[in-house]
Amino acid sequence: MDGNRIAARSRRSWRGLGVVLTATCLAGCDAITGGRSAPEEARVRLESVEVSQARAVTSTVFTIQGAEVELLTADSQTVALPFEDVFELGSTQRFYVLARADSAGMPSLRMRVWIDGKAWYDEARVFGVDSIQSLEFIYRYSEPGPH
């Protein structure tokens, strides 16, 4: 065998190995994400029997350090119940919502969240029973930590 045939065979082997590794990496990425694409929207529904209004804070731009959430930009509003809205996740693919009843006494509030139509959160709370005075949901796509 001459050196040219060995070099050509070696280049073909490396090219073949590169194709196999690329295909394996792509298949591995699909295995990690379940073959699904990045989420596009979050839908939130708030409802209560006892109160007609609640406070809602939403954001797609925030940081998390330990148990602390820092909202870099947010929208805070008093909403009439029942309330339902859809929020575009955009390139951040993150979503934060906090809801609390704007009423004295012991009102209850239910919050449900769907990400691209899939139920991710469904919680109801009677406020005034303990020290927790809000419902909170945090979603981060393909980031470490709890979603």
C-alpha positions in Angstrom: 0.0 0.0 0.0 1.3 3.4 -0.8 1.0 6.4 1.5 -1.8 8.1 -0.7 -4.2 5.2 -0.3 -3.6 5.0 3.5 -4.2 8.8 3.8 -7.4 8.6 1.7 -8.6 5.6 3.8 -7.8 7.5 7.0 -9.7 10.6 5.9 -12.8 8.5 5.0 -12.6 6.8 8.4 -12.5 10.2 10.2 -15.3 11.6 8.1 -17.4 8.5 8.9 -16.6 8.8 12.6 -17.6 12.4 12.4 -21.0 11.6 10.8 -21.6 8.8 13.4 -20.8 11.1 16.3 -22.9 14.0 14.9 -25.9 11.6 14.5 -25.4 10.2 18.0 -25.3 13.7 19.5 -28.4 14.7 17.7 -30.2 11.6 18.8 -29.0 12.2 22.4 -30.4 15.7 22.3 -33.8 14.4 21.2 -33.6 11.8 24.0 -33.0 14.6 26.6 -35.7 16.9 25.3 -38.1 14.1 24.4 -38.0 15.2 20.8 -40.1 18.3 21.7 -39.5 21.8 20.6 -39.0 24.7 22.9 -42.3 25.9 24.5 -44.0 29.0 23.1 -46.7 30.0 25.6 -47.9 29.9 29.1 -51.6 30.1 29.9 -52.7 31.2 33.4 -56.2 30.9 35.0 -57.1 32.3 38.4 -60.4 31.7 40.1 -62.1 32.0 43.4 -65.6 31.6 44.9 -65.1 34.1 47.8 -63.4 37.0 46.1 -63.8 38.9 42.8 -60.3 40.2 42.4 -56.7 39.0 42.8 -53.2 40.5 42.4 -51.1 38.9 39.6 -47.4 39.4 39.0 -46.0 37.9 35.8 -42.5 37.9 34.3 -40.3 36.2 31.7 -37.2 38.0 32.7 -35.9 37.0 36.1 -33.0 35.4 37.9 -33.0 32.7 40.7 -30.4 32.6 43.4 -31.1 29.8 45.8 -34.7 30.2 46.9 -34.8 33.9 45.9 -36.4 35.1 42.6 -35.4 38.5 41.4 -37.8 39.9 38.8 -35.8 42.1 36.3 -39.0 43.1 34.5 -42.5 42.3 35.6 -46.1 43.2 35.1 -48.2 43.6 38.3 -51.9 44.1 38.1 -55.2 43.6 39.9 -57.4 41.3 37.9 -61.1 40.5 37.9 -61.8 36.8 38.7 -62.1 34.5 36.9 -59.0 35.6 35.0 -57.3 33.9 32.1 -54.5 35.1 29.9 -51.8 33.7 27.5 -48.2 34.8 27.8 -45.7 34.4 25.0 -42.4 32.9 26.3 -40.2 34.2 23.5 -36.5 33.4 23.5 -36.2 33.3 27.3 -38.5 30.3 27.5 -39.1 31.2 31.1 -42.2 32.2 33.0 -43.0 33.4 36.5 -46.4 34.1 38.0 -47.3 35.0 41.6 -51.0 35.4 42.6 -52.6 36.5 45.9 -56.1 37.4 46.9 -56.7 41.1 47.4 -59.1 40.6 50.4 -59.1 40.4 54.1 -60.3 37.3 55.9 -59.6 33.8 54.6 -60.3 33.9 50.9 -59.4 31.0 48.7 -57.7 31.2 45.3 -57.0 28.6 42.6 -54.2 29.0 40.1 -53.7 26.8 37.0 -50.9 27.0 34.5 -50.5 25.3 31.2 -47.3 25.3 29.0 -48.2 24.8 25.4 -51.5 23.3 26.4 -50.0 20.8 28.9 -51.0 21.2 32.5 -48.0 22.1 34.7 -49.6 23.6 37.8 -52.9 23.3 39.6 -53.0 24.6 43.2 -55.7 26.0 45.5 -55.0 27.7 48.8 -57.1 29.2 51.6 -55.2 32.3 52.7 -54.9 33.2 56.3 -54.6 29.6 57.5 -50.8 29.8 57.6 -48.0 32.2 56.7 -48.1 31.5 53.0 -50.0 34.4 51.4 -49.6 33.7 47.7 -49.4 31.0 45.0 -46.2 31.0 42.9 -45.2 29.2 39.7 -41.7 29.2 38.1 -41.0 27.6 34.7 -37.6 27.4 33.1 -37.2 25.3 29.9 -34.0 23.2 29.6 -32.3 24.8 32.6 -31.1 22.9 35.7 -33.2 23.0 38.8 -36.8 22.5 39.5 -39.3 23.8 36.9 
